Amino acid sequence: MLTLFNFLAFLVATGYAVYMFAQAIYSRYLFVKLGKKAAFEPSLKERLNAVLVNVFGQRKLFKDKKSGLMHLILFYGFIIIQIGLIELVLKGFMKGYEFPLGDYHPYFSILQEWTTFLMLCAVLYGAYRRYGEKLKRLQLKRDAKAAFVYIALSILTLSILLTLGFETVMLGHEPDLAHAPFSGVIALMFSGIGTTGGTVLFYVFWWVHMLTVLSFLVFVPQSKQAHELFALFNVFFKKVGPVGKLQKIDFEDEEAEEYGVGKIEHFTQQQLIDLYACAECGRCTNMCPASGTGKTLSPMELMVKMRDHLTEKGAAVTSRDPWMPGFVFGSSALSPTLTADSAAREVAATVEMPNLIGDVITEEEIWACTTCRNCEDQCPVANEHVDKIIDMRRYLVLTEGNMPHEATRYFQNIERQSNPWGINRKERIKWREERKDIEVPTVDEAEEFEYLFWVGSMGSFDKRSQKIVQSFAKIMNLAGIKFAILGNEECNSGDTARRMGNEFLFQQLCQENIANFQAYGVKKIVTTDPHAFNTFKHEYPEFGLEAEVYHHTELIWKWIQEGRIKPVKEVEEAIAYHDSCYLGRYNNIYDIPRQILGSIPGMKILEMERNKEDAMCCGAGGGRMWLEETQGKRINVERVDQALSLSPTLIGSNCPYCLTMLSDGTKAKEVEDQVKTLDIVEIVERSLDV
């Protein structure tokens, strides 16, 4: 009778929990479907590899080794104990039940016991990290739900061992400490209570475990633990191709009434999966240069606020029953001409909710981003924060015409003179006249050339950056490289305009530049600007560019290896080397600059605590170079402080934007006379026997 009652009660509880779980998952599916469909590139091999590496290999989690090991135990432990859960469930209905594994069951038992124990240890360690060690990034979202997770997982694991221990007492068996060490100890401790007491406590803890499992099942999809379900899909459906590549806007679409994202349903469905995949681990915010220097932006909070906004709006939309069934099966009760998805978005547009921009996400947050991708590089579930921010910038700039006044001035100067300062475009070529020892022909003057040297606005007009391009021109002369520049025909690359949200201006510049490249038969492009390098290499091809693109450090290292140039003079400097975001995290070029520096006699390389993939942004990216920094500490000063902690004699970089920011930082710290700032190419030139 007891067994029958137990079985019926379990069926009722399980049925209700599964129904609630399915309803929650289904609702999240509907909410994600509110987004626009995005083009999906099959690339099955690349996607499966991403899942293997980042989901089953937990690669990103091991950026924090302690946390990585903890999560690895929890991830695989959870999978392993699910097999044991089946046996444990059946034990509640069939006294003493065991899987029919024969002589192998003791090995199954020891695997389950040790897995459960290690999971318990991992959970307790996680709680210690949050509440004892008070890890900074975990204090960003310290709420009751986080505490519930630790408590539930502790009960979940401990109740397994208690149930198994009291089962041994109930059956009157001798504890098998060799194969059931933890439940065996429990059985020994309570062996005096007899089989009746053992039976009562067995069912007590059996039900404690089952109710905890079922409660957690309902809780997971409605909390940050939803990442356990969505992360795999998020990694699999993540955009393939170059990281950070932005979605092109079709300005020829006559039906488009606005551009960018001003409402949550205007994001793509893949972008919305990101929101539910967020683990709220704080790794993104912990590494964000804006957040770390007191700005409003927190990448994690950005995702959480948008997720909550989507859930709230989705609940309001999907509560309208007439179209709910059609939303899944492809029909629409609203209009026979609309698809189910577009019908959902039509309904969403009529729901009165807080504005995505202004109420949910502030303009200060949107404009604080440097697009450095430190957040994305750290994210263990492959979330992409930057494209969402840029999509909202696009809405502000292209649809509302709402932007900081410095951005307005920047765009106007680019449109009128093709440079950020509004200097007469005819002065773009003057930089080559300041050094008589270099030969820099234009494409009209050169009989033939192998490389088009893209000088860029910084190299053409900024006095400090001019020294960088002059040094590179000198090295190309010494290496016997045939190159040419566009001279006054060169335009702005448009990268910054694009990251600031002015996609229309970017596309104009892009098409004009490509037309110039094609007119002069350009096959190879080299530039000292990582931003132009990245956009030429990864974004221009979508608009028709067919050319090889190089950063100057790549070619310098190549020419050193070929013996075209030989650093022989000693440069007695201790250099704190700074990795630029657009060469590093966007293009994974870290070793080449260090190899160049290592080839220079007398050069001592000092690595900052945050280097390579973890390097902190200088603060110039995403258009921040041209916007006032009014909140908190200046990002460039923080980065210079990190460099100065190493007591360098020199701070080096590979980007004119970075060098400007680092130079300004040394001036702010009043150490510019003691600590110089140089580009790698300038250091190489010093070492050549000219």
C-alpha positions in Angstrom: 0.0 0.0 0.0 2.8 2.4 0.9 4.6 1.6 -2.3 1.5 2.3 -4.4 0.8 5.6 -2.6 4.5 6.5 -3.1 4.2 5.7 -6.8 1.0 7.7 -7.3 2.3 10.7 -5.3 5.5 10.6 -7.3 3.6 10.5 -10.6 1.5 13.5 -9.6 4.5 15.6 -8.4 6.6 14.7 -11.5 3.8 15.3 -13.9 3.1 18.8 -12.5 6.8 19.7 -12.4 7.4 18.5 -16.0 4.3 20.5 -17.1 5.7 23.6 -15.4 9.1 23.0 -16.9 7.7 22.5 -20.4 5.6 25.6 -20.1 8.5 27.7 -19.0 10.7 26.4 -21.8 8.0 26.8 -24.4 7.4 30.4 -23.3 11.1 31.2 -23.7 11.0 29.6 -27.1 8.1 31.9 -28.0 9.9 34.9 -26.6 13.0 34.2 -28.7 10.8 33.8 -31.7 9.7 37.4 -31.4 13.1 38.3 -32.8 13.9 38.6 -36.5 15.2 35.7 -38.4 18.9 35.9 -39.3 20.7 34.2 -42.1 22.1 30.9 -40.9 25.3 29.5 -42.4 25.4 25.7 -42.0 29.1 25.4 -41.3 28.3 22.2 -39.4 31.9 21.2 -38.7 32.8 24.6 -37.3 29.7 24.7 -35.1 30.2 21.2 -33.7 33.8 22.0 -33.0 32.7 25.1 -31.1 30.3 23.0 -29.0 32.9 20.4 -28.3 35.5 23.0 -27.2 33.3 25.5 -25.3 30.5 23.3 -24.0 32.0 19.9 -23.4 35.6 21.2 -23.1 34.6 24.1 -20.9 37.5 26.1 -22.5 36.4 29.6 -21.5 35.7 28.6 -17.9 39.3 27.7 -17.5 40.3 31.4 -17.9 39.7 31.2 -14.1 41.3 27.9 -13.3 39.7 27.4 -9.9 36.2 28.2 -11.3 36.9 26.1 -14.4 37.7 23.0 -12.3 34.6 23.6 -10.1 32.3 23.9 -13.2 33.9 20.9 -14.9 33.0 18.8 -11.9 29.5 20.2 -11.8 28.9 19.8 -15.5 30.0 16.2 -15.9 28.9 15.3 -12.4 25.4 16.4 -13.2 25.4 14.2 -16.3 26.7 11.1 -14.4 24.3 11.3 -11.5 21.3 11.4 -13.8 22.0 7.8 -14.5 22.0 7.1 -10.8 18.8 9.2 -10.4 16.9 6.5 -12.5 18.0 3.8 -10.1 17.3 6.0 -7.1 13.7 6.7 -8.3 13.1 2.9 -8.7 14.4 2.2 -5.2 11.4 4.2 -3.9 9.0 1.7 -5.5 11.0 -1.5 -5.4 12.8 -2.2 -2.1 16.5 -2.7 -2.6 16.4 -2.3 -6.4 19.7 -2.2 -8.3 20.5 -1.9 -12.0 21.1 -5.5 -13.3 24.8 -4.9 -13.7 25.9 -8.1 -11.9 29.5 -8.0 -10.7 29.9 -4.5 -12.2 27.4 -2.8 -10.0 29.9 -2.1 -7.2 31.9 -0.1 -9.7 28.8 1.8 -10.8 28.1 2.5 -7.1 31.6 3.9 -6.4 31.4 6.1 -9.5 28.1 7.6 -8.3 29.3 8.0 -4.7 32.5 9.8 -5.6 30.8 11.9 -8.3 28.1 13.0 -5.8 30.7 13.8 -3.1 32.8 15.9 -5.5 29.7 17.7 -6.7 28.9 18.6 -3.1 32.5 19.8 -2.6 32.2 21.9 -5.8 28.9 23.5 -4.7 30.3 24.3 -1.2 33.4 25.8 -2.8 31.2 27.9 -5.1 29.3 29.2 -2.1 32.6 30.0 -0.4 33.8 31.9 -3.5 30.7 34.1 -3.4 30.1 34.6 0.3 33.4 33.8 1.9 36.1 34.9 -0.5 33.6 37.5 -1.8 34.9 37.3 -5.3 34.4 40.7 -6.9 32.6 39.6 -10.1 30.2 37.4 -8.1 29.1 40.4 -6.0 27.7 42.0 -9.1 24.5 39.9 -8.9 24.1 38.7 -5.3 20.5 37.8 -4.8 18.2 35.2 -3.3 18.2 33.1 -6.4 21.9 32.6 -6.2 21.6 31.4 -2.6 18.7 29.1 -3.6 21.0 27.5 -6.2 23.7 26.7 -3.7 21.2 25.4 -1.1 19.3 23.3 -3.6 22.4 21.7 -5.1 23.7 21.0 -1.6 20.5 19.3 -0.6 20.4 17.5 -4.0 23.8 15.9 -3.5 23.7 15.3 0.2 20.2 13.7 0.0 21.6 11.1 -2.4 24.2 10.0 0.1 21.7 10.1 2.9 19.1 8.1 1.0 21.6 5.4 0.0 23.0 5.3 3.6 19.5 4.8 5.1 18.7 2.2 2.5 21.6 0.1 3.8 20.2 0.4 7.3 16.6 -0.3 6.1 17.8 -3.5 4.4 19.9 -4.5 7.3 23.0 -4.9 5.1 26.6 -4.4 6.1 28.0 -1.1 4.7 30.3 -1.6 1.7 32.9 1.0 2.5 35.0 0.0 -0.4 32.4 0.7 -3.1 30.0 3.0 -1.1 32.4 5.0 1.1 30.2 8.0 1.9 26.8 6.4 2.2 28.5 3.6 4.0 29.8 5.9 6.7 26.3 7.3 7.1 24.9 3.7 7.5 27.5 3.0 10.2 26.7 6.1 12.1 23.0 5.3 12.2 23.2 1.5 12.3 21.6 1.5 15.8 18.2 2.9 14.7 17.1 -0.4 13.3 15.4 -1.3 10.0 12.1 0.5 10.9 13.9 3.8 11.6 16.1 3.2 8.5 12.9 2.7 6.4 11.3 6.0 7.7 14.5 8.0 7.1 15.0 6.4 3.7 11.7 7.6 2.5 12.1 11.0 4.1 15.4 11.7 2.3 14.1 10.0 -0.9 11.3 12.5 -1.0 13.6 15.3 0.0 15.7 14.4 -3.0 12.8 14.0 -5.4 11.1 17.2 -4.4 14.4 19.1 -4.7 15.0 17.6 -8.2 11.5 18.6 -9.3 11.7 22.0 -7.8 15.0 22.7 -9.4 13.5 21.4 -12.7 10.8 24.1 -12.5 13.3 26.8 -11.2 16.0 26.3 -13.9 14.3 27.8 -17.0 13.0 30.8 -15.0 16.4 31.8 -13.6 20.0 32.4 -14.5 20.3 28.6 -14.5 18.6 28.7 -17.8 22.1 28.9 -19.2 22.3 25.2 -18.6 19.7 24.7 -21.3 20.4 27.6 -23.7 24.2 27.6 -23.7 24.6 24.7 -26.0 22.2 26.2 -28.5 23.8 29.6 -28.2 27.2 28.2 -28.9 25.9 26.1 -31.8 24.0 28.9 -33.5 26.6 31.6 -32.9 27.6 33.6 -35.9 30.5 31.9 -37.8 33.3 33.7 -39.5 35.4 36.6 -38.2 34.7 37.6 -34.6 33.1 40.9 -34.1 31.9 41.2 -37.7 28.8 43.4 -37.9 25.5 42.7 -39.7 25.1 44.7 -42.9 22.1 47.0 -43.2 20.3 46.9 -46.5 19.5 50.5 -47.3 17.8 49.5 -50.6 15.0 47.8 -48.6 12.1 50.2 -49.4 9.9 48.6 -46.7 12.4 49.5 -43.9 10.9 52.3 -41.8 13.8 52.5 -39.2 17.3 51.2 -38.9 19.1 49.6 -35.9 17.3 48.2 -32.9 14.9 50.4 -30.9 12.8 47.5 -29.6 13.7 44.2 -28.1 11.9 42.3 -30.9 14.1 44.0 -33.5 17.1 41.9 -32.4 17.6 38.7 -34.3 16.5 35.4 -32.7 20.1 34.3 -32.3 20.8 37.6 -30.4 17.9 36.9 -28.1 19.1 33.3 -27.3 22.2 35.1 -25.9 20.0 36.7 -23.2 18.8 33.4 -21.8 22.2 31.8 -22.2 23.7 34.4 -19.8 25.0 32.7 -16.7 25.3 36.0 -14.7 28.9 35.0 -13.8 30.1 38.5 -14.0 33.2 37.6 -16.0 32.3 40.1 -18.8 31.8 43.0 -16.4 34.9 42.1 -14.4 37.0 42.6 -17.6 35.1 45.5 -19.1 37.3 48.7 -19.2 34.2 50.9 -18.9 32.8 49.1 -15.9 36.3 48.8 -14.3 36.8 52.6 -14.4 33.4 53.6 -13.0 31.3 54.0 -16.1 27.6 53.2 -16.2 28.1 50.2 -18.5 28.1 46.7 -17.1 27.9 44.0 -19.9 26.3 41.5 -17.5 23.7 43.9 -16.3 23.0 44.9 -19.9 22.2 41.3 -20.8 20.2 40.7 -17.7 18.1 43.9 -18.1 17.4 43.0 -21.8 16.5 39.4 -20.8 14.0 40.6 -18.1 12.6 43.1 -20.6 12.2 40.4 -23.2 10.5 38.1 -20.7 8.1 40.8 -19.6 7.2 41.8 -23.1 7.1 38.2 -24.3 4.7 37.3 -21.5 2.4 40.2 -22.5 2.5 39.3 -26.2 2.0 35.5 -25.8 -0.9 36.0 -23.4 -2.9 37.0 -26.5 -4.4 33.6 -27.3 -5.8 34.1 -30.8 -2.4 33.8 -32.5 -0.5 31.6 -30.0 -1.1 28.2 -31.8 -0.2 29.7 -35.1 3.0 31.1 -33.7 4.4 27.6 -33.7 2.7 26.0 -36.7 3.3 28.9 -39.1 -0.1 30.5 -39.5 -1.5 33.8 -38.1 -4.9 34.6 -36.8 -4.2 38.3 -37.2 -3.7 38.5 -40.9 -3.5 35.9 -43.7 -0.6 37.8 -45.3 1.6 37.7 -42.3 3.8 34.9 -41.1 3.5 33.8 -37.5 6.7 35.5 -36.5 5.9 38.8 -38.1 2.4 38.6 -36.6 4.0 38.2 -33.2 6.2 41.3 -33.8 3.1 43.2 -34.9 1.4 42.4 -31.6 4.6 43.3 -29.7 4.6 46.7 -31.3 1.2 47.4 -29.8 2.1 46.4 -26.3 2.8 49.3 -24.0 6.1 48.6 -22.2 9.1 50.6 -21.0 11.3 51.8 -23.9 14.3 49.5 -24.6 16.5 52.6 -25.1 16.1 55.1 -22.3 14.1 53.1 -19.8 15.7 49.7 -19.9 19.2 50.6 -21.3 20.4 54.1 -20.8 22.1 56.1 -23.6 25.1 56.4 -21.2 25.5 52.7 -21.2 25.2 52.5 -25.0 27.9 55.1 -25.6 30.3 53.9 -22.9 31.3 50.8 -24.8 34.8 50.8 -26.4 33.9 47.7 -28.5 37.0 46.0 -27.2 35.3 42.5 -27.0 36.9 41.8 -23.6 33.4 40.8 -22.5 32.8 38.4 -25.4 36.3 36.8 -25.1 35.6 36.0 -21.4 32.0 34.8 -21.8 31.8 31.0 -21.3 28.5 30.7 -23.2 29.6 32.7 -26.3 27.4 35.7 -25.7 28.0 38.7 -28.0 27.5 42.0 -26.3 29.1 44.4 -28.7 26.8 43.9 -31.7 23.7 44.6 -29.6 25.2 47.8 -28.4 26.1 48.9 -31.9 22.6 47.9 -33.1 21.2 50.3 -30.5 23.6 53.0 -31.5 22.5 52.5 -35.1 18.9 53.2 -34.0 19.9 56.3 -32.1 22.0 57.7 -35.0 20.1 56.6 -38.1 16.5 56.5 -36.9 16.4 59.2 -34.2 19.4 61.3 -35.1 20.2 61.3 -31.4 23.9 61.1 -30.5 26.5 63.0 -28.5 27.5 66.3 -30.0 31.0 65.1 -30.4 29.7 62.3 -32.6 27.8 64.8 -34.7 30.9 66.8 -35.3 32.9 63.7 -36.1 30.4 62.5 -38.8 30.3 66.0 -40.3 34.0 66.2 -40.6 34.3 62.8 -42.2 31.5 63.7 -44.7 33.1 67.0 -45.6 36.9 66.4 -45.5 37.1 62.6 -44.9 39.0 63.0 -41.6 37.8 63.5 -38.0 39.3 66.9 -37.5 37.8 68.5 -40.6 41.3 69.5 -41.9 41.4 70.1 -45.7 41.6 66.8 -47.4 44.3 68.1 -49.7 46.7 68.2 -46.8 46.5 64.4 -46.4 49.8 63.8 -48.2 51.9 66.5 -46.4 53.2 64.0 -43.9 55.7 62.6 -46.4 57.4 65.9 -46.9 58.6 66.2 -43.3 61.3 63.5 -43.8 63.6 63.9 -46.7 65.1 60.4 -46.2 62.0 58.5 -47.2 60.5 57.9 -50.6 56.7 57.6 -50.6 55.2 57.6 -54.1 51.5 57.9 -54.8 49.7 55.4 -57.0 49.9 58.0 -59.8 53.7 58.5 -59.3 54.7 54.8 -58.9 55.4 52.8 -62.1 54.4 49.7 -60.2 53.8 48.7 -56.6 53.2 45.5 -54.7 51.5 46.9 -51.6 49.1 49.8 -51.2 50.1 51.5 -48.0 46.9 52.6 -46.3 48.0 55.6 -44.2 44.7 56.4 -42.6 43.4 59.6 -41.0 45.6 59.2 -37.9 48.8 58.7 -39.9 47.9 61.5 -42.4 46.9 64.3 -40.0 47.9 63.5 -36.4 51.4 64.8 -35.7 52.4 61.9 -33.4 51.0 59.2 -35.7 52.8 60.7 -38.7 56.0 59.5 -37.1 54.7 55.9 -37.1 53.9 55.9 -40.8 57.2 57.7 -41.6 59.1 55.0 -39.8 57.2 52.3 -41.6 57.8 54.0 -45.0 61.6 54.1 -44.2 61.6 50.4 -43.3 59.8 49.5 -46.6 62.4 51.6 -48.4 65.3 49.7 -46.7 63.6 46.3 -47.3 63.3 47.1 -51.0 59.5 46.9 -51.0 57.6 48.5 -53.9 54.6 50.3 -52.4 52.5 53.4 -53.0 49.8 55.4 -51.3 46.6 56.9 -52.5 47.6 60.3 -51.3 44.8 62.9 -51.4 42.5 60.3 -53.0 42.5 58.3 -49.7 39.3 58.4 -47.7 38.5 57.4 -44.2 38.2 53.6 -43.7 34.8 54.1 -42.1 35.5 51.6 -39.3 34.9 54.2 -36.5 31.7 55.5 -38.2 30.4 52.0 -38.3 31.1 51.3 -34.6 29.5 54.6 -33.7 26.3 53.5 -35.4 26.5 55.4 -38.7 26.3 52.4 -41.0 25.1 54.6 -43.9 28.3 56.7 -43.8 30.4 53.5 -43.4 28.9 52.0 -46.5 29.5 55.2 -48.5 33.2 55.3 -47.5 33.5 51.5 -48.1 32.2 51.7 -51.6 34.3 54.7 -52.5 37.5 53.1 -51.1 36.8 49.8 -53.0 36.2 51.7 -56.2 39.7 53.4 -55.7 41.3 50.0 -55.0 39.8 48.5 -58.1 40.7 51.5 -60.2 44.4 51.1 -59.3 44.5 47.3 -59.4 45.2 46.9 -55.7 45.9 43.3 -54.7 47.7 43.8 -51.3 47.0 46.4 -48.6 49.1 47.1 -45.6 48.3 49.5 -42.8 49.6 50.6 -39.4 46.0 50.9 -38.1 44.5 47.7 -36.6 41.0 49.2 -37.0 41.4 49.7 -40.7 43.2 46.3 -41.0 40.2 44.6 -39.3 37.5 46.3 -41.4 39.4 45.8 -44.7 40.1 42.2 -44.0 36.8 41.0 -42.5 34.1 43.5 -43.5 35.0 45.1 -46.9 34.9 41.7 -48.7 31.1 41.6 -48.2 31.0 44.8 -50.3 33.3 43.5 -53.0 36.9 44.0 -51.9 39.3 41.3 -53.2 42.7 41.9 -51.8 45.2 40.5 -49.2 45.3 42.7 -46.1 48.2 43.0 -43.7 49.0 44.8 -40.5 52.5 46.3 -40.6 53.8 44.1 -37.8 53.0 41.0 -39.9 55.2 42.3 -42.7 58.0 43.5 -40.5 58.3 40.1 -38.9 58.2 38.5 -42.4 61.0 40.8 -43.6 63.1 40.1 -40.6 62.8 36.4 -41.2 63.7 36.9 -44.8 66.7 39.0 -43.9 65.4 42.1 -45.7 65.9 44.1 -42.5 68.1 43.2 -39.6 67.7 44.8 -36.1 71.4 45.0 -35.0 71.7 48.1 -32.9 71.0 47.6 -29.2 67.9 49.4 -27.8 68.4 49.3 -24.1 64.8 49.6 -22.9 62.4 47.7 -20.6 59.1 47.8 -22.6 55.7 47.3 -21.2 53.9 46.0 -24.3 50.2 46.8 -24.8 48.1 44.6 -27.1 45.6 46.6 -29.1 42.1 45.1 -29.2 41.6 45.1 -32.9 44.9 43.3 -33.6 44.5 41.0 -30.6 41.0 39.9 -29.7 39.6 40.7 -33.2 42.4 39.0 -35.1 44.3 36.8 -32.7 47.7 38.4 -33.4 49.7 38.3 -30.2 53.0 36.5 -30.9 54.2 38.4 -33.9 54.7 41.8 -32.1 56.5 40.0 -29.3 58.7 38.1 -31.7 59.7 41.4 -33.4 60.6 42.9 -30.0 62.5 39.8 -29.0 64.6 40.1 -32.2 65.9 43.6 -31.1 69.1 43.5 -29.1 68.9 44.9 -25.6 65.1 44.9 -25.5 63.5 43.5 -22.4 59.8 42.7 -22.7 57.7 43.3 -19.6 54.2 41.7 -19.6 51.4 43.5 -17.8 49.1 41.5 -15.6 46.4 42.0 -18.2 48.0 40.9 -21.5 47.2 39.1 -24.7 43.6 37.9 -24.7 43.0 39.6 -21.3 44.7 42.9 -22.3 42.7 46.0 -21.2 41.5 48.4 -23.9 43.2 51.8 -24.1 39.8 53.5 -24.3 39.8 54.7 -27.9 37.8 52.0 -29.6 34.2 52.2 -30.7 34.5 55.9 -31.4 35.5 56.7 -27.8 38.6 58.4 -29.1 36.4 61.2 -30.2 34.0 61.4 -27.3 34.5 63.1 -23.9 35.0 60.7 -21.0 33.1 62.3 -18.1 32.4 59.3 -15.8 34.9 57.7 -13.4 38.6 57.3 -14.1 39.9 57.7 -17.6 40.5 54.3 -19.2 43.8 55.3 -20.7 45.1 56.5 -17.3 44.1 53.1 -15.8 46.0 51.3 -18.5 49.1 53.4 -18.1 48.9 52.8 -14.3 49.0 49.1 -15.0 52.1 49.6 -17.3 53.9 51.8 -14.8 53.5 49.2 -12.0 56.2 47.3 -13.9 58.7 50.2 -13.8 59.2 50.3 -17.6 61.4 52.8 -19.5 59.1 52.5 -22.5 55.5 51.7 -23.3 55.0 50.1 -26.7 52.0 49.4 -28.9 51.0 48.6 -32.5 48.2 51.0 -33.0 48.1 54.8 -33.5 44.9 55.1 -31.5 46.5 53.1 -28.6 49.7 55.1 -28.8 47.8 58.4 -28.6 45.8 57.3 -25.6 48.9 55.8 -23.8 50.9 59.0 -24.5 48.0 61.1 -23.1 48.0 58.8 -20.1 51.8 59.3 -19.4 51.2 63.1 -19.6 48.3 62.8 -17.2 50.6 60.9 -14.8 53.4 63.5 -15.5 55.9 60.8 -16.4 56.2 61.5 -20.2 59.9 62.5 -19.7 60.8 59.2 -17.9 58.6 56.8 -19.8 58.4 57.1 -23.6 55.6 55.7 -25.8 56.5 54.2 -29.1 55.0 52.0 -31.8 56.8 48.8 -32.6 57.9 50.1 -36.0 59.6 53.1 -34.4 61.6 50.8 -32.1 62.6 48.6 -35.1 63.8 51.6 -37.0 66.0 52.6 -34.1 67.6 49.1 -34.2 68.5 49.2 -37.9 71.9 50.0 -39.1 70.8 53.0 -41.3 
